[in-house]
Amino acid sequence: MPADAHELRPEAPEPLPRPVEAILESLRRPLGPPPLRELAAGRRHACVVVSDITRPVPYRLLLPPLLAELEGAAGRITLLVATGTHRASTVEEKREMFGPDVVTRYPIVDHDSRDPAQLAALDRRTSSGTQAWVNRLYLEADLRILTGLAEPHFMAGYSGGRKAICPGLVDLRTIQKFHGPGFLEDPRAASGVLEGNPCHREADEVARIAGAEFTVNVALDLQRRLVGVFAGGLDAAFEAAVAKVDSYCRAEVAEPADIVVTSGGGYPLDKTFYQTVKGMVGALPAVREGGVVLIASECSEGIGNREYAELMFRYEGRHEAFRRDIVAREAVEQDQWEFEEQCKVLARVGVEGLVVCTGGIEGATLRRLSVTPAAALGGEGGPEAQLQGALDALLLRRPGARVIAIPDGPYVLATIRLWPGP
């Protein structure tokens, strides 16, 4: 990096010195409802909703004390993976996420948004008119527990809480509306924004209609250490988690940069190009019109879903036409929302200004995703050499360029410092 480059990194919160004890304390003194063990007493079936591999929730820490509180109180315990439209978790991923003991002792079910047999309709619609269908196993349980990670989210403002149900446990049609241009083209559907955010409102209403007896949200620092755990009612636990995350995830920029170097957030978020878009969008507040976003992301599983890849290929070199088309039509295609978010970046910097460095997608394929491969600027070699070469080439083309680095990508909320007027 140039000597005068600015690294955008928020204040580091203090990790919890005794995380297991903190988890137990939150379960036994929750915000709102009775303690979890008391709440679980005499329940027939406890359904514990968990995130999939794309979210770094520290389940090996969180689940043992949570499940211990349920043991002997609830009759049956099932873990339900809130996949949304993501693929089902592999056996290896379940072991990695939850630990072999949990995998051996408890049934773990992956939600499938396309399987009508798994779904049941809610008894009323949301204010936007959505008739949501939710995982039947979840609805039929008499103790429903949501778990998740509170972090900035580029559409819904913040993740956690209600998002475990919508989009985590709903049908494909509801997910498509949740991610449709009717919501996403609203400027309030953005990271760090809850007030007036249509995605947040929709998810919140679906969760309220479906119901949840208990929720647990965790907050992590950039080293993935536990800095907060918030258990209790749907609203109280979410609001407390968001307040904690918002207190440390923001970092101010005096003015937008010519070049922003960022990341897809690291493992496990950067397993696909689909998830890498979050890092691109996270860089938007920090880059000027006509600038460059240079993003590094592993993409070990390639592009993402087949439908997403086919959509990207179909609109190769035509991202402006894509955005016009989705606004004009009523139908929402599978995963079109991720390309829609990428188009917001392309509107600012163009294909030439969106430079991607990855070891998981070869150059010719990468070009078809409406980006410029880092290798096209920085030459051959491994990803690290390509990244450095691309930055060096960009600096040669733009002498005196202002450079900002956001190493942790979408986990940082970049904001422009607003000076008070006269």
Secondary structure by P-SEA (a helix, b strand, c coil): ccccccccccccccccccaaaaaaaaaaccccccccccccccccbbbbbbbccccccccccccaaaaaaacccccbbbbbbcccccccccaaaaaaaccaaaaacbbbbbbbccccccccccccccccccccccccccccccbbbbbbcccccccccccccccccccccccaaaaaaaaccccccccccccccccccaaaaaaaaaaaaacccbbbbbbbcccccccccccccccaaaaaaaaaaaaccbbbbcbbbcbbbbcccccccccccccaaaaaaaacccccccbbbbbbbccccccccaaaaaaaaaacccaaaaaaaaaacccccccaaaaaaaaaaaaccccccbbbbbccccaaaaaaccccccccccccccaaaaaaaaaaaaaaaccbbbbbbccccccccccccccccc
